[in-house]
Amino acid sequence: LGVFATSARNLDAAKAAILIPAGLIGVIPGSIVFDLLPVGPLQVIVGVVTGLGLAAVTAGRRLRVALVLATTVTAGLASGFSTAVAGAGGPALTVYAVATDWPQPQFAATAQISFATQAAAALGIKGIPSLPVTWLGVTVAAAIGGLTAGHLLGHRINATHTRRAAIAVAALATAAAVVRGILA
């Protein structure tokens, strides 16, 4: 939410009104599947599928989709589902952003609130995992560091480089889901 607070002026309210409820709906079947099937293979599948989608829209410059309600709903559902299954809802929305040429500032602001609501819903349904207390400190420090760096550098980096960074982060999240799945 800290990231969102600094970029709220760029919120795409029309897309948020679709992505957030669709993402919350997607968390429900994702949580059910998470409880019913082995976590490792699920994370690998989510990572591979989102990685292929990301590769397709970044490599195929002409591979774009129409910005229609069904596309936005599907992106929200996929993001919520993959958040619940693998903790990686970002790559699905990044694929959507690239495929629909969604401007980066609006994507960043809108995606942050979408991610936050999906993560909260997934934690509410699945419960908070037991982690060492040191992880909380590391997480808070990383969030504050990332927020500070983004705020300081945001005005100095053009939209093309920002989009590339978003794609790189999505690719890392996708790879992390696959690695977590293999190690599970």
N, C-alpha and C positions, 0 to 999 in steps of 0.2 A: 504494500500500500504506500510505502514511502516513495517508490518510483512513480506511482500513479499521482501522488500529491504534487510532484514537481512537473508533471506533464499533463495534468487534467485539462488544460485548455485545448489540447489536441484530441480529446476523446471524440470518437466517432459514435455518437449516441444512437444512430440508426442501426449500426452493426452491433453495438453493445446490447441493444434491446433484443437482438436475435441470438448472438453468440453466447451470452451469459445464461439465459434459460436453457438453450440447447446443450451447453456444456454441463449444466447441472443435471439435466436429464441423462446425458451420456455417462455421468459418474455412477448412476444407479446400476445399469447393466455391467459396467466395468468393475464395480465392487462385487457384484454377484459372481461374475466370472473369476475374479481374483480369489474369492473364497472357494470356488468349486474346482478349479484347475491348478496344476502345479505352477508356482510363480515363475520359475526359471524359464520354461518354454514360452510362457506368455510374454515375458519381457523381451525375449529374443524375437518373437513374432512381431510385437509392436515396434521394436527397434528396426527390424528389417523392413517392414512395410512402410514406416514413416521415412526411413532412410532412402528407400526406392522412390518414394514420392518426392522427397526433397531433391534427389539427384535428377529426376525427370524434369521438374520445373526449372531447375537451375541450368541444366545442360541444354534443354530444349527451349530456346528463347521464344519459339513460336507456340510452345505448349501453354496456352492460356485458356481460361474458362470464363464463361459469361458470369457476370456478377448478378445472380438471381437469388431469390429467397432459398431455393433448394441447396445451392452451393454453400451459402452462409450457414444454414442449419446443419448441413453435413459436416462442415468444418467444426462447428461447435460441438456436435455429438462426438466426432472423432477425438477432439481435444479432451473432452470430459472423460471419455472412455479410456484413453491412453494415460490420462492423469491418474485415474483409479487403478489401472492395471500396472503401470510401470513408472509412475511419478514423472512422466514426460509428456505433458500436454502441449508444450511449446512447438515442437516440430510440426504437428498437424496444423496449427494456426500459421506457422511460417510458410508451409506449403501453400495454404490458402492465400496468404498475403502476396507471395510471389506470383502465383497463378492468376490472381485477379488484379495485379499491379496496384495493390493497396498502398498508398503513400506511407512511408516509414514512420513519420511522426504520429500519424493516426493509428497505425498498427501498434506501435510501441505502447501508447497510452491505453488503448482499448484492450490489448492483449493482457496487460498487467492486471487489470481489474478482473478480467475473465479468469486468468490463472489463479488469482487469489481466491475467488469464489469457488472454483473447482477444487482447489487444494483443501479449503475449509470443509467443503461438503464431503470430500473423500475421507478426511480425518474424522469428521462427524459420524460417518457410516462405518468405517473400518476401525476406528480408534487410533489413538496416538501411539506410535511405536515406542518401545522402550529403547532409548539411546543413552550413551554415557553423557553426563552433564557437560563435559568438555565440548561435545558436538554443538550444544546450544550456543556456547560462547563463540565457537568458530563460525557458526551460521550467522549469528548477529554481526560479528566483525566483517564477514564477507559481504553481507547485505549492505552494511554502512559503507564499506570500501567501494563496492560497486556503484552504489547510489552517488557517492561523492565524485568518483571518477567520471561517471556518466554525466553528472551535472556540470562538472568543470570542462569536460571535453565535448559535450553535446553541441555547442555552438561553433566548434572549430572543425568538426568533421562533416563532410557533405553527405547528402542522402544516399548516394551510391555506396560509399564506404560503410555507412551505418547499416544499410541493407545487407552488405556482404558480411558484416560482423554478426548480424542477426542470423544469417544462414549458417555461419561457422558455429555459433553457439547452439543452434538447433542440431547441427551435425554432431557436435560433441554430446549433446543430450541423447541423441539417437544411439551413438556409439556406447555411451554409458549404460543405456538400457540393455543393449545387447551383452555387454560385458557382465553387468549384474546378473542377467539371466543365465549366462554360461557358468558363472561362479556359484549360482544358487543351488 
